Amino acid sequence: MPFRVCHNEFRLLRDFVEQESGVCLGDDKTYLIENRLSKLVAENGCKTFGEFYLKLTASPLYDKLRASVIDAITTHETLWFRDRLPFKMLEEKILPEFHREIRAGKRGSINLWSAACATGQEPYSIAMTVLDFYLKNGYTETACCREIQILGTDISGKTLSLAAAGKYDDNAVARGLPPLYLNRYFSKTGQKTGNEWILDDRIKNMVTFRLFNLKDPVAGIIGPFDIIFLRNVIIYFSEAFKKTLLNRIARILNPGGYLFVGAGETVGGYSDAFSLMEQEGTVFYRLKS
Ligand SMILES: C[S@@+](CC[C@H](N)C(=O)[O-])C[C@H]1O[C@@H](n2cnc3c(N)ncnc32)[C@H](O)[C@@H]1O
């Protein structure tokens, strides 16, 4: 049974979440606080959200509790090859272009960032796309690993651990993963673990995971990158924070770099550092020169 949150408690917790993560909870989101945080309230021996808030902001265990609140309140919904077209654009337009530059000695590597990677489906879908591209074009896996770097980051440590483990159940692999890739890159474990699929090390080792809060400054900390996937996360942020973040992102994209946001998200109105690209019904962005 969830605890009830009163208006004042909601405001305190909502402001805490926004300050820590940038995630904005509108006034209609009291159920989110109640459904996602009640378990933590009980586990921490509190009887009300007010008591929990005091503990959260005063406890010496603050960091651990803060992380648990962020893990619980953030939405980690994701799937393989989400929206398909960004991965098609990667394979058919961007990789051939950057790859030609590598062959011409104008570029050393291709650095990709999945900036809110949740349980890993996005960076691993990128890795499969890239490896396929290399193999189809007659290049080796070694060349691929040498030339491609993929970083997956998220604010949620719990989610990142799942991503790094590379283990998925039947439901997760049924969401968007083409059967060809399931056969090629996954194996089913023994009876003990039942419906668990293990991702092949070839793909797993192509991605590095790291805890990173998009509220923190990026320049000089991570990057620079050639391609950034910032998908289905800015939708949770305030208008002001979207502006700050997208302008920060522009500063860590290499010249000619590409940015993908989610299908329901846009850069328009938040940053004029990008040109809008539209191809085959998908919209993405390129850093203006
Ligand atoms: C809905 S998932 C999107 C996953 C993936 N990008 C996709 O499109 O399928 C949103 C992710 O953003 C993460 N997130 C939310 N706020 C964040 C922040 N301030 N910094 C980094 N990640 C954040 C959440 O933890 C969650 O895993």
The ligand as a MOL file (V3000), in Angstrom:
LIG
                    3D

  0  0  0     0  0            999 V3000
M  V30 BEGIN CTAB
M  V30 COUNTS 27 29 0 0 0
M  V30 BEGIN ATOM
M  V30 1 C 13.2970 6.6420 -20.8230 0
M  V30 2 S 14.9860 6.2000 -20.5690 0 CHG=1
M  V30 3 C 15.6570 6.3940 -22.2000 0
M  V30 4 C 16.6470 5.3050 -22.5430 0
M  V30 5 C 17.1800 5.3530 -23.9680 0
M  V30 6 N 17.9180 6.5630 -24.2260 0
M  V30 7 C 16.0770 5.1960 -24.9670 0
M  V30 8 O 15.7720 6.1360 -25.6990 0
M  V30 9 O 15.4760 4.1070 -25.0340 0 CHG=-1
M  V30 10 C 15.5660 7.7000 -19.7280 0
M  V30 11 C 16.8790 7.4970 -18.9700 0
M  V30 12 O 17.3730 8.7870 -18.6220 0
M  V30 13 C 18.0290 8.6820 -17.3770 0
M  V30 14 N 18.1590 10.0170 -16.7850 0
M  V30 15 C 17.2110 10.8130 -16.2550 0
M  V30 16 N 17.7440 11.9480 -15.7930 0
M  V30 17 C 19.0720 11.8820 -16.0370 0
M  V30 18 C 20.1710 12.7420 -15.7750 0
M  V30 19 N 20.0270 13.9150 -15.1540 0
M  V30 20 N 21.4030 12.3470 -16.1710 0
M  V30 21 C 21.5820 11.1600 -16.7990 0
M  V30 22 N 20.5890 10.2990 -17.0600 0
M  V30 23 C 19.3360 10.6510 -16.6820 0
M  V30 24 C 17.1400 7.7170 -16.5850 0
M  V30 25 O 17.8180 7.1320 -15.5020 0
M  V30 26 C 16.7210 6.7200 -17.6570 0
M  V30 27 O 17.5410 5.5820 -17.6630 0
M  V30 END ATOM
M  V30 BEGIN BOND
M  V30 1 1 1 2
M  V30 2 1 2 3
M  V30 3 1 2 10
M  V30 4 1 3 4
M  V30 5 1 4 5
M  V30 6 1 5 6
M  V30 7 1 5 7
M  V30 8 2 7 8
M  V30 9 1 7 9
M  V30 10 1 10 11
M  V30 11 1 11 12
M  V30 12 1 11 26
M  V30 13 1 12 13
M  V30 14 1 13 14
M  V30 15 1 13 24
M  V30 16 1 14 15
M  V30 17 1 14 23
M  V30 18 2 15 16
M  V30 19 1 16 17
M  V30 20 1 17 18
M  V30 21 2 17 23
M  V30 22 1 18 19
M  V30 23 2 18 20
M  V30 24 1 20 21
M  V30 25 2 21 22
M  V30 26 1 22 23
M  V30 27 1 24 25
M  V30 28 1 24 26
M  V30 29 1 26 27
M  V30 END BOND
M  V30 END CTAB
M  END
